[in-house]
Every structure is written in structure tokens, then in C-alpha cells.
Amino acid sequence: MGKTNVITAKVSSKGQIVIPVDLRKQMNLNNGDKVSITQVNGELLIKKMPSGLEWQNLINQIPNEQVNIDNNGNYDAEESPNFDKWMKEE
């Protein structure tokens, strides 16, 4: 896990919490961005959700070519070089 940055914030009467500007900048959180909130062992984990543009950029990285996979799960790397490269990425 990365660097831990602990802050203290108050919960408003409406249940709102202000995320300090430094953390918003570090996480590239902007007005209108969506976050997921997960309860894990009595703690809240807040994660930024990918925007539509970020999803589109991820999708654009997926190889788009015809891949023929035989009954044994094998394919020809020369016929599908982008797929082969993608399959070997870590």
C-alpha cells in the first residue's frame, strides 16, 4: 500500500465531510466527480470513481483485432500481435 495520510474532519449535521483541498488535488478530485465509499472493519474507504473520459481512455487501450483461439486456448501471436502484447503485460 502507498503513503498513508491521516486527516481529521468533522461530520456536518447533514452527514457531509469536507475533503481538504490538498487531498483533493493529490487525488485529482473535482466538482462533480463520483466516489465510492466502502465500510471495511469499521473504517470508511473512499475511492475516486473513473470519469467517462477515463473509462474511454482505458477502453481505447484494449487491442481491437480478430483473435482466433483454438479449443486448447492457444492463439497465433503473429496473427494477433496487439492481443499477444496485451496478454503479456504485467
C-alpha positions in Angstrom: 0.0 0.0 0.0 1.1 3.6 -0.7 1.8 6.5 1.6 -0.7 7.0 4.5 -2.1 10.5 5.0 -4.4 10.8 8.1 -6.5 13.9 8.5 -9.3 14.9 10.9 -12.5 16.2 9.6 -16.0 17.0 11.1 -19.2 15.4 10.0 -21.9 18.1 9.4 -25.5 17.9 10.6 -26.3 16.7 7.1 -23.7 13.9 7.2 -21.2 15.8 5.0 -17.5 15.7 5.3 -15.2 18.2 3.6 -12.1 16.6 1.9 -9.2 19.1 2.4 -8.0 20.8 -0.8 -4.5 19.2 -0.6 -6.0 15.8 -0.7 -8.5 16.7 -3.5 -5.5 18.0 -5.5 -3.5 14.8 -4.8 -6.4 12.6 -5.8 -7.4 14.9 -8.8 -10.9 15.2 -7.3 -13.0 17.9 -8.9 -16.5 19.2 -8.5 -19.0 16.6 -9.7 -16.6 13.7 -9.5 -18.1 10.5 -8.1 -16.5 8.5 -5.2 -17.3 5.1 -3.8 -17.4 4.7 0.0 -16.8 1.2 1.4 -17.0 0.2 5.0 -14.1 -2.2 5.9 -13.7 -3.4 9.5 -15.3 -0.3 11.0 -13.4 2.1 8.7 -14.5 4.0 5.6 -12.5 3.7 2.4 -13.2 6.5 -0.1 -12.1 5.9 -3.8 -12.4 8.2 -6.8 -14.5 6.6 -9.5 -13.2 6.8 -13.1 -14.9 9.5 -15.2 -16.4 8.7 -18.6 -13.3 10.1 -20.3 -11.0 7.9 -18.1 -13.2 4.8 -18.9 -13.0 5.7 -22.6 -9.2 6.0 -22.4 -9.0 2.6 -20.7 -11.2 1.0 -23.3 -9.1 2.6 -26.1 -6.1 0.7 -24.8 -7.7 -2.7 -25.3 -6.5 -4.3 -28.6 -9.1 -4.4 -31.3 -8.3 -7.2 -33.7 -9.6 -10.6 -34.6 -8.2 -13.3 -32.3 -8.7 -16.9 -33.2 -8.4 -19.1 -30.1 -8.4 -22.9 -30.6 -10.0 -25.5 -28.4 -6.8 -25.7 -26.3 -6.9 -21.9 -25.5 -4.0 -21.1 -27.9 -3.7 -18.3 -30.5 -1.2 -17.3 -33.1 0.8 -14.4 -31.8 1.8 -13.3 -35.3 -1.8 -13.1 -36.4 -2.8 -11.2 -33.3 0.3 -9.1 -32.3 -1.6 -6.5 -30.3 -3.6 -9.1 -28.3 -0.3 -11.0 -27.7 1.4 -7.9 -26.4 -1.6 -7.0 -24.2 -1.7 -10.6 -22.8 1.9 -10.4 -21.8 1.7 -7.0 -20.0 2.1 -7.0 -16.2 
